[in-house]
Amino acid sequence: MTTYLQGVKDLRQETTDSGTGPSTVASQTGELGRLCKWYKDAWTSLQQEKDDWLWMRKSFIVSTTESDGEYAYTDCNDTVTETAIARFAFWYKHAFKCYLTSGGVGGEYPLIWMPWEAFRRRYRYGTQNDGPPCHVSVDPLQQFCLGPKPNGIYVVGGDYQLGPQILAADDDAPEMPSRFHDLIMFHAMLKYGGSRVAPEAMLRAATEAAPLRAALTRDQRPSIGLGGSIA
């Protein structure tokens, strides 16, 4: 596992002929500050390069309030950490499910996704009766919305995508599988090469990154399956 500090040290060894360190990533300026920023920015951009990295897909759960049909990500708990979601990118729209709390998880059923404009016309115009939720959508504020509004306490679950992890402390470790951590350094080398007009560094970084990037894509993006027969 490569920490933020070790990643910057590795980057310096690959791009600088003299000097050692840094001993910390905190409050660095000058060349060391630039190396820290290039590494941090490389990790941020890599996380946002694809919108379906598997290591960033997480599950959530929330108990509804009667007659309340809108829920922000801060209302929901991550199912692993059991704490409120703090970093959020988007909801997986076809993964929502729910059950009536008093009925138990044995009554769980999927919620059907509706595009926001269709959902709004059906469930947010005029007087509406509460009932068991059957549809779900996401409004412009990135709240997920239930239709009908719940007529009791339901447990709603599903999946969401994490927002980017921003490296800050020496021992912060990138969250993707550790065997791919060198890819961050190669991304940072491209930033170094662009800043220093060092095409040889950029060529080496691109060449060495290619097989690692291909392996990461195979390992950390969803598989594409074949659909069923239409006959």
C-alpha positions in Angstrom: 0.0 0.0 0.0 1.3 3.4 -1.0 0.6 6.4 1.2 0.4 10.0 0.0 3.8 10.7 1.5 5.4 7.6 0.0 3.8 8.3 -3.4 5.3 11.8 -3.5 8.7 10.4 -2.5 8.5 7.9 -5.4 7.5 10.6 -7.7 10.5 12.7 -6.8 12.8 9.7 -7.3 11.4 9.2 -10.8 11.5 12.9 -11.9 14.3 14.6 -10.0 18.0 13.9 -10.2 19.0 15.4 -6.8 17.7 15.9 -3.3 15.7 13.7 -1.0 12.3 13.8 0.8 9.9 15.2 1.4 9.6 14.2 5.1 6.0 15.3 5.1 3.4 16.6 2.6 2.2 19.3 5.0 2.8 22.9 4.1 5.3 22.2 1.3 6.3 25.0 -1.1 8.5 25.3 -4.2 9.4 22.1 -6.0 8.2 19.8 -3.2 4.9 21.6 -3.1 4.5 21.1 -6.8 5.3 17.4 -6.5 2.7 17.0 -3.7 0.1 18.8 -5.8 0.8 16.8 -8.9 0.4 13.6 -7.0 -2.8 14.7 -5.2 -4.3 16.0 -8.5 -3.4 12.9 -10.3 -5.3 10.8 -7.8 -8.3 13.0 -8.0 -8.4 13.0 -11.8 -8.0 9.2 -11.9 -11.0 8.7 -9.7 -13.1 10.9 -11.9 -11.9 9.4 -15.2 -14.7 6.8 -15.1 -18.0 7.0 -13.5 -18.3 3.3 -12.6 -15.1 2.3 -10.8 -16.1 -0.6 -8.6 -14.1 0.5 -5.6 -16.2 3.7 -5.4 -19.6 1.9 -5.5 -21.1 1.7 -2.1 -24.4 0.8 -0.5 -26.7 2.9 1.7 -29.8 2.6 3.8 -32.3 5.1 5.3 -35.5 4.9 7.3 -38.2 7.1 5.7 -40.4 9.6 7.5 -44.1 9.4 6.9 -45.2 11.8 4.1 -41.6 12.8 3.4 -40.8 11.9 -0.2 -37.3 13.5 -0.6 -34.0 12.4 0.8 -30.5 13.9 0.5 -27.4 11.8 0.7 -26.7 13.3 4.1 -29.9 11.7 5.3 -28.6 8.2 4.4 -26.0 5.9 6.1 -23.3 4.0 4.4 -24.0 0.3 5.1 -20.4 -0.5 5.9 -19.4 2.5 8.0 -22.9 2.9 9.5 -22.4 6.7 9.4 -23.9 9.4 7.3 -22.7 9.6 3.7 -20.0 12.3 3.5 -18.7 11.9 0.0 -21.2 11.6 -2.8 -21.2 11.6 -6.6 -24.5 10.1 -7.7 -27.2 7.4 -7.0 -27.4 4.2 -9.0 -30.8 4.7 -10.3 -31.8 1.0 -10.9 -30.6 -0.2 -7.5 -33.2 1.2 -5.2 -35.3 -1.1 -3.0 -37.5 -0.8 0.1 -39.7 -2.6 2.6 -42.2 -1.6 5.2 -40.3 -1.6 8.5 -43.1 -3.2 10.5 -43.3 -6.0 7.8 -39.6 -6.9 7.9 -37.0 -7.4 5.2 -38.9 -10.4 3.8 -41.3 -7.9 2.2 -38.5 -6.0 0.4 -39.2 -5.1 -3.2 -37.5 -3.0 -6.0 -38.4 0.6 -6.7 -39.0 1.4 -10.3 -36.9 4.3 -11.8 -38.7 7.2 -13.5 -37.0 10.2 -15.2 -37.4 13.3 -13.1 -39.8 15.2 -15.4 -42.2 12.2 -15.8 -42.0 11.6 -12.0 -42.7 15.2 -11.2 -45.8 15.2 -13.4 -47.1 12.1 -11.8 -46.3 12.6 -8.2 -45.6 16.3 -7.5 -48.5 18.1 -9.2 -51.7 18.7 -7.3 -53.0 16.8 -4.3 -51.4 13.4 -3.9 -52.2 10.6 -1.5 -49.5 8.9 0.5 -49.0 5.2 -0.1 -46.4 2.4 -0.4 -43.6 3.9 -2.6 -43.3 2.2 -6.0 -41.3 4.7 -8.1 -38.1 6.6 -7.5 -36.4 9.5 -9.2 -33.7 12.1 -8.5 -34.4 15.8 -8.5 -32.1 18.7 -9.5 -30.8 18.9 -6.0 -29.7 15.2 -6.2 -32.2 14.1 -3.6 -33.9 10.8 -4.4 -37.6 11.1 -4.4 -40.3 8.5 -3.6 -43.6 8.2 -5.3 -46.1 8.0 -3.7 -44.7 9.6 -0.6 -44.5 6.9 2.1 -47.6 6.2 4.2 -45.4 4.8 7.0 -41.9 4.1 7.9 -40.0 2.2 5.2 -36.4 1.1 4.9 -35.0 2.3 1.6 -31.6 0.9 0.4 -29.5 1.0 -2.8 -26.1 2.0 -4.1 -24.3 5.2 -4.6 -21.0 6.3 -6.0 -18.5 7.9 -3.7 -17.2 11.4 -4.4 -13.4 11.7 -4.9 -11.1 11.1 -2.0 -8.8 14.1 -1.6 -5.4 13.2 -0.2 -4.3 15.5 2.6 -2.3 13.7 5.4 1.0 11.8 5.1 -0.6 8.4 5.8 -3.7 8.9 3.6 -3.8 5.9 1.2 -5.6 5.9 -2.1 -8.7 3.7 -1.8 -8.3 1.7 -5.0 -6.6 -1.7 -4.8 -3.0 -1.2 -3.8 -1.6 -3.2 -6.7 -2.6 -0.3 -9.0 -1.1 2.5 -6.9 1.8 3.0 -9.2 -0.7 4.3 -11.8 -1.2 7.4 -9.8 2.6 8.1 -9.9 2.5 7.7 -13.7 -0.4 10.2 -13.9 1.6 12.6 -11.8 4.7 12.1 -14.0 2.5 13.3 -17.0 1.7 16.5 -15.1 5.4 16.9 -14.2 6.4 16.4 -17.8 3.8 18.9 -19.1 5.0 21.5 -16.6 8.7 20.9 -17.2 8.4 20.4 -21.0 10.0 16.9 -20.5 8.6 14.7 -23.3 10.9 11.8 -22.3 9.2 11.7 -18.8 5.8 11.9 -20.4 6.6 9.1 -22.9 7.9 6.8 -20.2 5.0 7.5 -17.9 2.5 6.8 -20.7 4.3 3.6 -21.8 4.5 2.2 -18.2 1.0 3.2 -17.3 -0.7 1.5 -20.3 -0.6 -2.2 -19.1 -1.4 -1.1 -15.5 -4.4 1.0 -16.8 -5.6 -2.0 -18.8 -5.4 -4.2 -15.8 -7.2 -1.7 -13.6 -10.0 -1.4 -16.2 -10.5 -5.1 -16.3 -10.5 -5.4 -12.6 -12.5 -2.4 -11.5 -15.1 -1.7 -14.1 -18.4 -3.7 -14.4 -18.4 -6.6 -16.8 -20.5 -6.3 -19.9 -22.9 -9.3 -20.2 -25.0 -10.5 -23.0 -28.8 -9.8 -22.9 -31.3 -12.6 -23.0 -33.0 -13.8 -26.2 -35.7 -11.6 -27.6 -37.5 -14.5 -29.2 
